[in-house]
């Protein structure tokens, strides 16, 4: 089985944001990949 990754363009990423497909997720686009970011920790 061959695994093929989809690479996203900046325009495609912004379109997903506009459509609120990523509204409940903390993500960013890095090198064509949508990466889920871990929550920021709070400093005590």
C-alpha distance matrix in Angstrom:
0.0 3.8 6.6 9.7 13.0 16.0 19.2 22.4 25.8 29.0 30.2 27.1 27.6 31.3 30.7 28.6 31.5 34.0 32.3 32.4 28.7 28.8 32.4 31.9 29.5 30.4 28.0 28.3 26.6 25.8 24.4 22.7 21.1 22.9 23.7 25.3 28.5 30.2 33.7 36.6 38.7 42.4 44.8 47.5
3.8 0.0 3.8 6.4 9.9 13.0 15.9 19.3 22.5 25.8 27.1 24.3 24.8 28.6 28.2 26.4 29.3 31.8 30.4 30.6 27.0 27.0 30.7 30.5 28.0 28.6 25.9 25.8 23.7 22.8 21.0 19.4 18.2 20.3 21.4 23.5 26.7 28.7 32.2 34.9 37.2 40.9 43.3 46.2
6.6 3.8 0.0 3.8 6.6 9.9 12.9 16.1 19.5 22.6 24.1 21.2 21.5 25.2 25.0 23.0 25.8 28.5 27.2 27.2 23.6 23.4 27.1 26.9 24.3 24.9 22.1 22.1 20.1 19.3 17.9 16.2 14.6 16.6 17.7 19.7 22.9 25.0 28.6 31.3 33.7 37.4 39.8 42.7
9.7 6.4 3.8 0.0 3.8 6.6 9.5 12.8 16.1 19.4 20.7 18.0 18.5 22.3 22.0 20.4 23.3 25.8 24.8 25.2 21.8 21.7 25.5 25.8 23.2 23.7 20.6 20.1 17.7 17.1 15.4 13.3 12.4 14.6 16.4 18.9 22.2 24.7 28.1 30.7 33.4 37.0 39.5 42.6
13.0 9.9 6.6 3.8 0.0 3.8 6.4 9.6 13.0 16.0 17.7 15.0 15.1 18.9 19.0 17.4 20.0 22.7 21.9 22.1 18.9 18.5 22.3 22.7 20.0 20.2 17.0 16.4 14.0 13.5 12.1 9.8 8.6 10.9 12.8 15.5 18.8 21.6 24.9 27.3 30.2 33.7 36.2 39.4
16.0 13.0 9.9 6.6 3.8 0.0 3.8 6.4 9.8 13.0 14.2 11.4 12.0 15.7 15.6 14.3 17.1 19.5 18.9 19.5 16.5 16.5 20.3 21.3 18.8 19.2 15.9 15.0 12.3 12.6 11.2 8.1 7.7 9.7 12.6 15.4 18.7 21.8 24.8 27.2 30.4 33.7 36.4 39.7
19.2 15.9 12.9 9.5 6.4 3.8 0.0 3.8 6.8 9.9 11.7 9.7 10.1 13.8 14.3 13.6 16.0 18.5 18.6 19.2 16.7 16.2 19.9 21.2 18.6 18.3 14.7 13.0 9.7 9.8 7.9 4.6 5.7 8.5 11.5 14.9 17.7 21.1 24.0 26.0 29.3 32.5 34.9 38.4
22.4 19.3 16.1 12.8 9.6 6.4 3.8 0.0 3.8 6.6 8.2 6.1 6.5 10.0 10.7 10.3 12.5 14.8 15.2 16.1 14.0 13.7 17.2 19.0 16.7 16.5 13.0 11.1 7.9 9.2 8.4 4.6 6.2 7.5 11.1 14.2 16.9 20.5 23.0 24.8 28.3 31.3 33.8 37.4
25.8 22.5 19.5 16.1 13.0 9.8 6.8 3.8 0.0 3.8 5.4 5.1 6.2 8.7 9.8 10.7 12.5 14.2 15.4 16.7 15.4 15.1 18.2 20.5 18.4 17.9 14.4 11.9 8.6 9.9 8.9 6.0 8.8 10.0 13.4 16.4 18.6 22.3 24.5 25.9 29.5 32.2 34.6 38.2
29.0 25.8 22.6 19.4 16.0 13.0 9.9 6.6 3.8 0.0 3.8 5.5 5.0 6.2 8.5 9.9 10.6 12.2 14.2 15.3 14.7 14.0 16.6 19.2 17.2 16.4 13.1 10.3 7.6 9.6 9.7 7.7 10.1 10.3 13.3 16.0 17.5 21.3 22.9 24.0 27.7 30.1 32.4 36.1
30.2 27.1 24.1 20.7 17.7 14.2 11.7 8.2 5.4 3.8 0.0 3.8 5.4 5.2 6.2 8.7 9.9 10.4 12.3 14.2 14.0 14.3 16.6 19.7 18.4 18.1 15.3 13.1 10.8 13.3 13.3 10.8 12.9 12.8 16.1 18.4 20.2 23.9 25.3 26.5 30.3 32.5 35.0 38.6
27.1 24.3 21.2 18.0 15.0 11.4 9.7 6.1 5.1 5.5 3.8 0.0 3.8 5.5 5.0 6.3 8.7 9.8 10.6 12.4 11.4 12.0 14.9 17.7 16.4 16.8 13.9 12.4 10.2 13.0 13.1 9.9 11.2 10.8 14.4 16.5 18.9 22.5 24.1 25.9 29.6 32.1 34.9 38.3
27.6 24.8 21.5 18.5 15.1 12.0 10.1 6.5 6.2 5.0 5.4 3.8 0.0 3.8 5.4 5.2 6.4 8.7 9.9 10.6 9.7 9.3 12.1 14.7 13.2 13.1 10.2 8.8 7.2 10.5 11.7 9.0 9.5 8.1 11.4 13.2 15.3 19.0 20.4 22.1 25.8 28.3 31.1 34.5
31.3 28.6 25.2 22.3 18.9 15.7 13.8 10.0 8.7 6.2 5.2 5.5 3.8 0.0 3.8 5.4 4.9 6.1 8.6 9.7 10.2 10.0 11.7 15.0 14.1 14.0 11.8 10.4 9.7 13.1 14.5 12.2 13.0 11.4 14.2 15.5 17.1 20.5 21.4 22.7 26.5 28.5 31.3 34.7
30.7 28.2 25.0 22.0 19.0 15.6 14.3 10.7 9.8 8.5 6.2 5.0 5.4 3.8 0.0 3.8 5.4 5.0 6.2 8.6 8.9 10.1 11.9 15.4 15.1 15.9 14.0 13.3 12.4 15.9 16.9 14.0 14.7 13.0 16.2 17.3 19.4 22.7 23.6 25.3 29.0 31.1 34.1 37.4
28.6 26.4 23.0 20.4 17.4 14.3 13.6 10.3 10.7 9.9 8.7 6.3 5.2 5.4 3.8 0.0 3.8 5.4 5.1 6.2 5.3 6.6 9.0 12.1 11.8 13.1 11.3 11.5 11.3 14.9 16.4 13.5 13.1 10.8 13.7 14.3 16.7 19.9 20.8 23.0 26.6 28.9 32.0 35.2
31.5 29.3 25.8 23.3 20.0 17.1 16.0 12.5 12.5 10.6 9.9 8.7 6.4 4.9 5.4 3.8 0.0 3.8 5.4 4.9 6.1 5.8 6.9 10.4 10.4 11.2 10.1 10.4 11.1 14.9 17.1 14.8 14.3 11.6 13.7 13.9 15.5 18.5 18.8 20.6 24.3 26.2 29.3 32.5
34.0 31.8 28.5 25.8 22.7 19.5 18.5 14.8 14.2 12.2 10.4 9.8 8.7 6.1 5.0 5.4 3.8 0.0 3.8 5.4 7.8 8.9 9.1 12.8 13.6 14.7 13.9 14.0 14.5 18.2 20.1 17.6 17.6 15.1 17.5 17.7 19.2 22.1 22.2 23.8 27.4 29.1 32.2 35.3
32.3 30.4 27.2 24.8 21.9 18.9 18.6 15.2 15.4 14.2 12.3 10.6 9.9 8.6 6.2 5.1 5.4 3.8 0.0 3.8 5.5 8.1 8.6 12.0 13.2 15.3 14.6 15.5 15.9 19.7 21.4 18.6 18.1 15.5 17.9 17.8 19.8 22.5 22.8 24.9 28.4 30.2 33.6 36.5
32.4 30.6 27.2 25.2 22.1 19.5 19.2 16.1 16.7 15.3 14.2 12.4 10.6 9.7 8.6 6.2 4.9 5.4 3.8 0.0 3.8 5.3 4.8 8.3 9.9 12.2 12.3 13.8 15.1 18.9 21.2 18.7 17.6 14.4 16.2 15.4 17.1 19.5 19.4 21.6 25.0 26.8 30.2 33.0
28.7 27.0 23.6 21.8 18.9 16.5 16.7 14.0 15.4 14.7 14.0 11.4 9.7 10.2 8.9 5.3 6.1 7.8 5.5 3.8 0.0 3.8 5.7 8.1 8.8 11.5 11.1 12.9 13.9 17.5 19.6 16.8 15.3 12.1 14.1 13.4 15.8 18.3 18.9 21.5 24.9 27.1 30.6 33.4
28.8 27.0 23.4 21.7 18.5 16.5 16.2 13.7 15.1 14.0 14.3 12.0 9.3 10.0 10.1 6.6 5.8 8.9 8.1 5.3 3.8 0.0 3.8 5.7 5.4 7.7 7.5 9.8 11.5 15.0 17.7 15.5 13.6 10.0 11.2 10.1 12.2 14.7 15.2 17.8 21.2 23.5 26.9 29.8
32.4 30.7 27.1 25.5 22.3 20.3 19.9 17.2 18.2 16.6 16.6 14.9 12.1 11.7 11.9 9.0 6.9 9.1 8.6 4.8 5.7 3.8 0.0 3.8 5.7 8.1 9.3 11.8 14.2 17.7 20.6 18.8 16.9 13.3 14.0 12.2 13.4 15.2 14.8 17.1 20.4 22.2 25.7 28.4
31.9 30.5 26.9 25.8 22.7 21.3 21.2 19.0 20.5 19.2 19.7 17.7 14.7 15.0 15.4 12.1 10.4 12.8 12.0 8.3 8.1 5.7 3.8 0.0 3.8 7.0 9.3 12.6 15.5 18.6 21.7 20.1 17.7 13.9 13.7 11.0 12.0 13.0 12.4 15.2 18.1 20.0 23.6 26.1
29.5 28.0 24.3 23.2 20.0 18.8 18.6 16.7 18.4 17.2 18.4 16.4 13.2 14.1 15.1 11.8 10.4 13.6 13.2 9.9 8.8 5.4 5.7 3.8 0.0 3.8 5.9 9.5 12.4 15.2 18.5 17.2 14.5 10.7 10.0 7.3 8.4 9.9 10.1 13.1 16.2 18.6 22.2 24.9
30.4 28.6 24.9 23.7 20.2 19.2 18.3 16.5 17.9 16.4 18.1 16.8 13.1 14.0 15.9 13.1 11.2 14.7 15.3 12.2 11.5 7.7 8.1 7.0 3.8 0.0 3.8 7.1 10.7 13.1 16.6 16.1 13.5 10.0 8.5 5.8 5.5 7.5 7.7 10.1 13.6 16.2 19.4 22.5
28.0 25.9 22.1 20.6 17.0 15.9 14.7 13.0 14.4 13.1 15.3 13.9 10.2 11.8 14.0 11.3 10.1 13.9 14.6 12.3 11.1 7.5 9.3 9.3 5.9 3.8 0.0 3.8 7.0 9.5 13.0 12.3 9.8 6.4 5.4 4.4 5.4 8.8 10.3 12.4 16.0 18.8 21.7 25.1
28.3 25.8 22.1 20.1 16.4 15.0 13.0 11.1 11.9 10.3 13.1 12.4 8.8 10.4 13.3 11.5 10.4 14.0 15.5 13.8 12.9 9.8 11.8 12.6 9.5 7.1 3.8 0.0 3.8 6.4 9.9 9.7 8.2 5.6 5.5 6.7 7.3 11.0 12.7 14.0 17.6 20.3 22.9 26.4
26.6 23.7 20.1 17.7 14.0 12.3 9.7 7.9 8.6 7.6 10.8 10.2 7.2 9.7 12.4 11.3 11.1 14.5 15.9 15.1 13.9 11.5 14.2 15.5 12.4 10.7 7.0 3.8 0.0 3.8 6.6 6.1 5.5 4.6 6.2 9.0 10.3 14.1 16.2 17.4 21.0 23.8 26.2 29.8
25.8 22.8 19.3 17.1 13.5 12.6 9.8 9.2 9.9 9.6 13.3 13.0 10.5 13.1 15.9 14.9 14.9 18.2 19.7 18.9 17.5 15.0 17.7 18.6 15.2 13.1 9.5 6.4 3.8 0.0 3.8 5.4 5.3 6.4 6.8 10.2 11.1 14.6 17.2 18.1 21.4 24.4 26.3 29.9
24.4 21.0 17.9 15.4 12.1 11.2 7.9 8.4 8.9 9.7 13.3 13.1 11.7 14.5 16.9 16.4 17.1 20.1 21.4 21.2 19.6 17.7 20.6 21.7 18.5 16.6 13.0 9.9 6.6 3.8 0.0 3.8 5.6 8.4 9.6 13.4 14.6 18.0 20.8 21.8 24.9 28.0 29.8 33.4
22.7 19.4 16.2 13.3 9.8 8.1 4.6 4.6 6.0 7.7 10.8 9.9 9.0 12.2 14.0 13.5 14.8 17.6 18.6 18.7 16.8 15.5 18.8 20.1 17.2 16.1 12.3 9.7 6.1 5.4 3.8 0.0 3.8 6.8 9.3 13.0 15.0 18.6 21.4 22.8 26.2 29.2 31.4 35.0
21.1 18.2 14.6 12.4 8.6 7.7 5.7 6.2 8.8 10.1 12.9 11.2 9.5 13.0 14.7 13.1 14.3 17.6 18.1 17.6 15.3 13.6 16.9 17.7 14.5 13.5 9.8 8.2 5.5 5.3 5.6 3.8 0.0 3.8 6.0 9.6 12.1 15.6 18.5 20.4 23.6 26.9 29.2 32.7
22.9 20.3 16.6 14.6 10.9 9.7 8.5 7.5 10.0 10.3 12.8 10.8 8.1 11.4 13.0 10.8 11.6 15.1 15.5 14.4 12.1 10.0 13.3 13.9 10.7 10.0 6.4 5.6 4.6 6.4 8.4 6.8 3.8 0.0 3.8 6.7 9.5 13.0 15.7 17.8 21.2 24.3 27.0 30.4
23.7 21.4 17.7 16.4 12.8 12.6 11.5 11.1 13.4 13.3 16.1 14.4 11.4 14.2 16.2 13.7 13.7 17.5 17.9 16.2 14.1 11.2 14.0 13.7 10.0 8.5 5.4 5.5 6.2 6.8 9.6 9.3 6.0 3.8 0.0 3.8 6.2 9.6 12.6 14.7 17.9 21.2 23.8 27.1
25.3 23.5 19.7 18.9 15.5 15.4 14.9 14.2 16.4 16.0 18.4 16.5 13.2 15.5 17.3 14.3 13.9 17.7 17.8 15.4 13.4 10.1 12.2 11.0 7.3 5.8 4.4 6.7 9.0 10.2 13.4 13.0 9.6 6.7 3.8 0.0 3.8 6.7 9.5 12.2 15.2 18.6 21.5 24.6
28.5 26.7 22.9 22.2 18.8 18.7 17.7 16.9 18.6 17.5 20.2 18.9 15.3 17.1 19.4 16.7 15.5 19.2 19.8 17.1 15.8 12.2 13.4 12.0 8.4 5.5 5.4 7.3 10.3 11.1 14.6 15.0 12.1 9.5 6.2 3.8 0.0 3.8 6.5 8.6 11.8 15.1 17.8 21.0
30.2 28.7 25.0 24.7 21.6 21.8 21.1 20.5 22.3 21.3 23.9 22.5 19.0 20.5 22.7 19.9 18.5 22.1 22.5 19.5 18.3 14.7 15.2 13.0 9.9 7.5 8.8 11.0 14.1 14.6 18.0 18.6 15.6 13.0 9.6 6.7 3.8 0.0 3.8 6.4 8.8 12.4 15.2 18.1
33.7 32.2 28.6 28.1 24.9 24.8 24.0 23.0 24.5 22.9 25.3 24.1 20.4 21.4 23.6 20.8 18.8 22.2 22.8 19.4 18.9 15.2 14.8 12.4 10.1 7.7 10.3 12.7 16.2 17.2 20.8 21.4 18.5 15.7 12.6 9.5 6.5 3.8 0.0 3.8 6.3 9.4 12.6 15.5
36.6 34.9 31.3 30.7 27.3 27.2 26.0 24.8 25.9 24.0 26.5 25.9 22.1 22.7 25.3 23.0 20.6 23.8 24.9 21.6 21.5 17.8 17.1 15.2 13.1 10.1 12.4 14.0 17.4 18.1 21.8 22.8 20.4 17.8 14.7 12.2 8.6 6.4 3.8 0.0 3.8 6.5 9.5 12.7
38.7 37.2 33.7 33.4 30.2 30.4 29.3 28.3 29.5 27.7 30.3 29.6 25.8 26.5 29.0 26.6 24.3 27.4 28.4 25.0 24.9 21.2 20.4 18.1 16.2 13.6 16.0 17.6 21.0 21.4 24.9 26.2 23.6 21.2 17.9 15.2 11.8 8.8 6.3 3.8 0.0 3.8 6.5 9.3
42.4 40.9 37.4 37.0 33.7 33.7 32.5 31.3 32.2 30.1 32.5 32.1 28.3 28.5 31.1 28.9 26.2 29.1 30.2 26.8 27.1 23.5 22.2 20.0 18.6 16.2 18.8 20.3 23.8 24.4 28.0 29.2 26.9 24.3 21.2 18.6 15.1 12.4 9.4 6.5 3.8 0.0 3.8 6.4
44.8 43.3 39.8 39.5 36.2 36.4 34.9 33.8 34.6 32.4 35.0 34.9 31.1 31.3 34.1 32.0 29.3 32.2 33.6 30.2 30.6 26.9 25.7 23.6 22.2 19.4 21.7 22.9 26.2 26.3 29.8 31.4 29.2 27.0 23.8 21.5 17.8 15.2 12.6 9.5 6.5 3.8 0.0 3.8
47.5 46.2 42.7 42.6 39.4 39.7 38.4 37.4 38.2 36.1 38.6 38.3 34.5 34.7 37.4 35.2 32.5 35.3 36.5 33.0 33.4 29.8 28.4 26.1 24.9 22.5 25.1 26.4 29.8 29.9 33.4 35.0 32.7 30.4 27.1 24.6 21.0 18.1 15.5 12.7 9.3 6.4 3.8 0.0
